[in-house]
């Protein structure tokens, strides 16, 4: 099985050979729970998201990737931040691509659908913020969620 291996500030990390814009979505339901996926490629918990395709906007990317990975239709309502740390690279073992991090993280609200796993997600669940510490997650993903949780009152929600 192809794997995804994240490296952060690791001198043993392979050098980046690509830069692919991507989007993640912090999807929050009425109970204040966050939509998370249990990834199949690295066994970590993560926000839904992925690479932007030609012909789509970044917000369209966030909406599409969220639906593909979770079965939940969403609407983007705000922005958490832009993450472009060159010390964070991701190795995809299927083709030896090494991406430098470039991700825009949006806030989204669910419009409908049922949590449904995909090829990229073995589980899709709504998680209370108080339960996040018990989940295995890459530090870069945890940082994005922490930024949302600590800045939510200061973020502009459309």
C-alpha positions as CSV (number, residue, x, y, z in Angstrom):
1,X,0.0,0.0,0.0
2,X,1.2,3.5,-0.8
3,X,2.1,5.5,2.2
4,X,2.3,9.2,3.1
5,X,5.2,10.1,5.4
6,X,5.3,13.6,7.0
7,X,8.6,15.0,8.0
8,X,8.9,18.2,10.0
9,X,12.3,19.9,10.7
10,X,14.0,16.6,10.1
11,X,17.5,16.6,8.7
12,X,16.9,13.1,7.3
13,X,13.9,14.3,5.3
14,X,14.2,14.0,1.5
15,X,14.4,17.3,-0.4
16,X,11.1,18.6,-1.8
17,X,10.6,18.0,-5.5
18,X,7.1,19.5,-5.8
19,X,4.8,22.2,-4.5
20,X,1.1,21.5,-4.8
21,X,-1.6,23.9,-3.4
22,X,-4.0,22.1,-1.1
23,X,-6.9,22.9,1.1
24,X,-8.2,21.5,4.4
25,X,-11.6,22.2,6.0
26,X,-12.4,22.6,9.7
27,X,-16.0,21.5,9.5
28,X,-18.0,22.2,12.7
29,X,-21.5,20.9,13.4
30,X,-24.1,22.5,15.6
31,X,-22.8,20.6,18.6
32,X,-19.4,22.2,18.2
33,X,-17.8,18.9,17.1
34,X,-15.1,18.8,14.3
35,X,-15.3,16.4,11.4
36,X,-12.2,14.2,11.2
37,X,-10.9,11.4,9.1
38,X,-8.8,8.5,10.1
39,X,-6.4,8.4,7.1
40,X,-5.6,5.1,5.3
41,X,-2.2,6.2,4.1
42,X,-0.5,7.0,7.4
43,X,-3.0,5.9,10.1
44,X,-3.2,9.5,11.5
45,X,-6.4,11.5,12.2
46,X,-6.7,14.6,10.1
47,X,-9.0,17.3,8.8
48,X,-10.4,16.4,5.4
49,X,-8.6,18.0,2.5
50,X,-6.3,17.5,-0.4
51,X,-4.7,18.8,-3.6
52,X,-6.2,21.5,-5.8
53,X,-7.1,20.5,-9.3
54,X,-6.7,22.6,-12.4
55,X,-9.8,24.7,-13.1
56,X,-11.0,24.9,-9.5
57,X,-10.7,27.6,-6.8
58,X,-9.2,26.8,-3.4
59,X,-12.6,27.0,-1.7
60,X,-14.0,24.6,-4.4
61,X,-11.1,22.3,-3.6
62,X,-11.9,22.3,0.1
63,X,-15.6,21.6,-0.6
64,X,-14.8,18.8,-3.1
65,X,-12.1,17.1,-1.0
66,X,-14.3,17.2,2.1
67,X,-17.2,15.5,0.3
68,X,-14.9,12.9,-1.4
69,X,-13.2,12.0,1.9
70,X,-16.2,12.2,4.3
71,X,-19.5,12.1,2.4
72,X,-20.4,15.5,4.0
73,X,-21.4,18.5,1.8
74,X,-20.1,21.7,3.2
75,X,-20.0,25.5,2.6
76,X,-16.9,27.5,3.3
77,X,-17.6,30.3,5.8
78,X,-14.2,31.4,7.0
79,X,-10.4,31.1,7.0
80,X,-8.2,29.6,9.7
81,X,-4.8,30.3,8.0
82,X,-2.2,29.6,5.3
83,X,0.4,26.9,6.1
84,X,3.6,27.0,4.0
85,X,6.4,25.9,6.2
86,X,9.3,24.6,4.0
87,X,10.5,22.5,6.9
88,X,7.4,20.3,6.5
89,X,7.6,17.9,3.6
90,X,5.4,15.0,2.7
91,X,6.8,11.8,1.0
92,X,4.4,9.8,-1.1
93,X,5.9,6.4,-1.5
94,X,3.8,5.5,-4.5
95,X,5.8,7.8,-6.8
96,X,8.5,9.3,-4.5
97,X,7.0,12.7,-4.8
98,X,8.1,14.9,-1.9
99,X,5.8,17.9,-1.5
100,X,6.7,21.0,0.4
101,X,3.7,22.0,2.6
102,X,1.3,24.5,1.0
103,X,-2.2,24.4,2.6
104,X,-5.0,26.8,3.0
105,X,-7.2,25.9,5.9
106,X,-10.8,27.0,5.8
107,X,-13.8,26.9,8.2
108,X,-16.8,25.2,6.8
109,X,-20.3,24.3,8.0
110,X,-22.0,21.1,7.1
111,X,-25.0,21.2,4.7
112,X,-25.9,17.6,4.5
113,X,-24.7,14.0,3.9
114,X,-23.7,11.2,6.2
115,X,-20.2,10.4,7.4
116,X,-18.9,7.9,4.9
117,X,-15.3,6.5,4.6
118,X,-13.5,6.6,1.3
119,X,-10.3,5.1,-0.2
120,X,-8.4,7.8,1.8
121,X,-10.4,7.6,5.1
122,X,-11.0,4.4,7.1
123,X,-13.2,6.3,9.5
124,X,-15.1,9.5,9.4
125,X,-16.3,10.9,12.8
126,X,-17.5,14.0,14.6
127,X,-15.1,14.7,17.5
128,X,-15.6,16.9,20.5
129,X,-12.6,19.3,21.0
130,X,-12.1,17.7,24.4
131,X,-11.4,14.3,22.8
132,X,-8.8,15.5,20.3
133,X,-5.8,14.9,22.6
134,X,-6.5,11.1,22.5
135,X,-6.1,10.9,18.7
136,X,-2.8,10.2,16.8
137,X,-2.2,13.2,14.7
138,X,0.7,14.8,12.9
139,X,1.9,18.0,14.7
140,X,1.2,20.1,11.7
141,X,-2.5,19.0,11.7
142,X,-2.8,19.5,15.4
143,X,-1.4,23.0,15.0
144,X,-4.1,23.8,12.4
145,X,-6.9,22.6,14.7
146,X,-5.4,24.5,17.7
147,X,-5.3,27.7,15.6
148,X,-9.0,27.2,14.8
149,X,-9.9,26.5,18.4
150,X,-7.9,29.4,19.9
151,X,-8.8,31.9,17.3
152,X,-12.4,31.0,16.5
153,X,-13.8,34.0,18.4
154,X,-11.5,36.3,16.4
155,X,-12.0,34.8,13.0
156,X,-14.4,36.3,10.5
157,X,-17.1,33.8,9.7
158,X,-19.1,34.6,6.6
